[in-house]
Amino acid sequence: MRRSALLVCLVLSSGLMSNALHAQSSPFPTPQWFKEVTQRPVPPAKAPGGDHLRDFVADGKLRLTLEQAIQLALANNTNVRMDELSYQNSAFSVLSAHSPFDPQLQSTWSAQRSNQPTLPQVTQTQQTGSLTQAMSYNYTQLFQTGTSTTIGLSSSRGSGGSSLFPSFLSSLNFGITQPLLRNRGFFPNRAQILIAQRNLHQSRSNFQVQISAIIQNVVTQYWNVVLARENLVVLRKSVEQAKASYDHDKRALELGALGPYDIFQSESQLASRKVSVIQAEYSLKQQEDTLRNILGADFDSSISALDIDLIESPEAGGDLLTVDAGQVIETAHKKRPEYDAQRDQLDVDDINIRLAHNQMQPSLNVTGSYSGSGLGGHLFDNSIPPVLLSVTGLGNALSQAFQFTSPTYGVTLSLNLPIRNRAAEASLGISEVNKKRDLYSQRFTEENIQLEARNAVHQLEQAKLSVAAAKISRDLALKNLEGHQRKYELGTETIFFVLDAQNQLASAEQAVIQAQVSYQVAVIAVDHATGELLEKHHVQIRDPKS
């Protein structure tokens, strides 16, 4: 049977996510970004569901192969969608880790008028008034080396109480600060980004683990439904055999060849087997409902009322699988995503230890500043009446500031040397303890995977032997029934032996079906143990990218 390719696609539908991921490489937002942040977001009204269900409706039934059941589960299962959202959250965490390096542009404008009384002159009281208007622009940026820069432009206009009326004062400032010990260089400033990236990769590995478990659950439940269905077929066949025996005894009773009390045995057996059929029918319904829940079949009301028709046969085609426990464990070491998740966690622990050690260092920062100032306005002398001496404006003040005709510059060296830094010591100790704990967790994971691999191999070997033995038992039970049936027809045996042989045959047929289903489940268990379950069913996980 050809397996159709399945794809778990994590392409985010939000355009904001694409622009946000693009912002990691570009410090400035795109024009589309401004449009999206000003629009009111529209949250979804309900969770989507019920995708692709109608594609598999045939003859009034939901007809599914095993691969199609896996496809529906990956498209509609609630646990899959929730696990996928957790993975997407990790991608946003990487974006958030870049936020300290986002440039900031701040702008302010203010105006203030004030009036103050003066000493009375002659018969009236006069007031002096002033008007101040100011504006400023500041651009700040933190770089991944720990260097922080500031560029500021400010200008103010004032009037009143001065020989320069009105006056314009402008200033252009440059500042740069560089840590020399604590937080110096790329590592301490990029540590949170590195941690977020490791967490994203770890989240992807965890998502693979969850998807693998869900696929195993789907396959197991698929075969559980097949097992319940085939058991019902066997029991119904057993009822038909009991009905035939009862009809034979009833005719013999009517002809006087059978005593009136001898028919109760076959009649009782028929009633008992009918009870077993009723129980098997409801057991099948329960197994089907569980599979419906995994597939999300109840999301579509037109599908929920349909019967499920599983077309896979439990009998394995071709040679039965043979594996070696050592080979399974070796493959698991290469392909199980749990190992990748543990390695990512240990990398995070190493980053936290280095970061905690960096925070124990003294804080030594050097700051340099350079600024230029400019002045403009209407200059008057102090004579009465005042005489206008010169006229300049805001443009002249800004020109002087940009030309640095009146520069101011300086350097500051600041040292913060804690006598005792217990918080940093505790953080370092906690980080080292977490590393040791995760090392034990890694060993625990490895022990569990090895145990799971060995159990899967043993389960497969047992299932293979059970299939062969069950088929032999079924063939012998069939021959035994034929022999007792012939003796009963010749009158050398009672109906008891025939009914007992029928029960033995039904049990043997159920054992064959159980062994075949157990083999199919064991194969899936081996694929899960080796970490090849997604690969075998052609399931791919695409990373969220812009």
Secondary structure as the mmCIF struct_conf table of DSSP 4:
data_model
#
loop_
_struct_conf.conf_type_id
_struct_conf.id
_struct_conf.beg_label_comp_id
_struct_conf.beg_label_asym_id
_struct_conf.beg_label_seq_id
_struct_conf.end_label_comp_id
_struct_conf.end_label_asym_id
_struct_conf.end_label_seq_id
HELX_LH_PP_P HELX_LH_PP_P1 ARG A 2 ALA A 5
STRN STRN1 LEU A 6 VAL A 8
HELX_RH_AL_P HELX_RH_AL_P1 GLY A 15 HIS A 22
TURN_TY1_P TURN_TY1_P1 ALA A 23 SER A 25
BEND BEND1 PRO A 27 PHE A 28
HELX_RH_AL_P HELX_RH_AL_P2 PRO A 31 THR A 38
BEND BEND2 GLN A 39 GLN A 39
HELX_LH_PP_P HELX_LH_PP_P2 ARG A 40 PRO A 41
BEND BEND3 ALA A 45 LYS A 46
TURN_TY1_P TURN_TY1_P2 ASP A 51 HIS A 52
HELX_RH_3T_P HELX_RH_3T_P1 LEU A 53 PHE A 56
STRN STRN2 VAL A 57 ALA A 58
TURN_TY1_P TURN_TY1_P3 ASP A 59 GLY A 60
STRN STRN3 LYS A 61 LEU A 64
HELX_RH_AL_P HELX_RH_AL_P3 LEU A 66 ASN A 76
HELX_RH_AL_P HELX_RH_AL_P4 THR A 78 ALA A 97
TURN_TY1_P TURN_TY1_P4 HIS A 98 HIS A 98
HELX_RH_3T_P HELX_RH_3T_P2 SER A 99 PHE A 101
STRN STRN4 GLN A 104 PRO A 117
STRN STRN5 GLN A 121 GLN A 121
TURN_TY1_P TURN_TY1_P5 VAL A 122 THR A 123
STRN STRN6 GLN A 124 GLN A 124
STRN STRN7 GLN A 127 LEU A 142
TURN_TY1_P TURN_TY1_P6 GLN A 144 THR A 145
BEND BEND4 GLY A 146 GLY A 146
STRN STRN8 SER A 148 SER A 159
BEND BEND5 GLY A 160 SER A 163
STRN STRN9 LEU A 164 PRO A 179
BEND BEND6 LEU A 180 LEU A 181
TURN_TY1_P TURN_TY1_P7 ARG A 182 ASN A 183
BEND BEND7 GLY A 185 GLY A 185
HELX_RH_AL_P HELX_RH_AL_P5 PHE A 186 GLU A 254
TURN_TY1_P TURN_TY1_P8 LEU A 255 GLY A 256
BEND BEND8 ALA A 257 LEU A 258
TURN_TY1_P TURN_TY1_P9 PRO A 260 ILE A 263
HELX_RH_AL_P HELX_RH_AL_P6 PHE A 264 LEU A 295
TURN_TY1_P TURN_TY1_P10 GLY A 296 GLY A 296
HELX_RH_3T_P HELX_RH_3T_P3 ALA A 297 PHE A 299
BEND BEND9 ASP A 300 ASP A 300
HELX_RH_AL_P HELX_RH_AL_P7 SER A 301 SER A 304
TURN_TY1_P TURN_TY1_P11 ALA A 305 ALA A 305
BEND BEND10 LEU A 306 LEU A 306
STRN STRN10 ASP A 307 LEU A 310
BEND BEND11 PRO A 314 GLU A 315
HELX_LH_PP_P HELX_LH_PP_P3 ALA A 316 GLY A 317
BEND BEND12 GLY A 318 ASP A 319
HELX_LH_PP_P HELX_LH_PP_P4 LEU A 320 LEU A 321
HELX_RH_AL_P HELX_RH_AL_P8 ALA A 325 LYS A 335
HELX_RH_AL_P HELX_RH_AL_P9 PRO A 337 ASN A 358
TURN_TY1_P TURN_TY1_P12 GLN A 359 MET A 360
BEND BEND13 GLN A 361 GLN A 361
STRN STRN11 SER A 363 PHE A 380
BEND BEND14 ASN A 382 PRO A 385
STRN STRN12 LEU A 388 VAL A 391
HELX_RH_AL_P HELX_RH_AL_P10 LEU A 394 GLN A 403
TURN_TY1_P TURN_TY1_P13 PHE A 404 PHE A 404
BEND BEND15 THR A 405 SER A 406
STRN STRN13 PRO A 407 ASN A 416
BEND BEND16 ILE A 419 ILE A 419
HELX_RH_AL_P HELX_RH_AL_P11 ARG A 422 LEU A 490
TURN_TY1_P TURN_TY1_P14 GLY A 491 GLY A 491
BEND BEND17 THR A 492 GLU A 493
HELX_RH_AL_P HELX_RH_AL_P12 ILE A 495 THR A 530
TURN_TY1_P TURN_TY1_P15 GLY A 531 GLY A 531
HELX_RH_AL_P HELX_RH_AL_P13 LEU A 533 LYS A 536
TURN_TY1_P TURN_TY1_P16 HIS A 537 HIS A 538
STRN STRN14 VAL A 539 ILE A 541
HELX_LH_PP_P HELX_LH_PP_P5 ARG A 542 PRO A 544
#
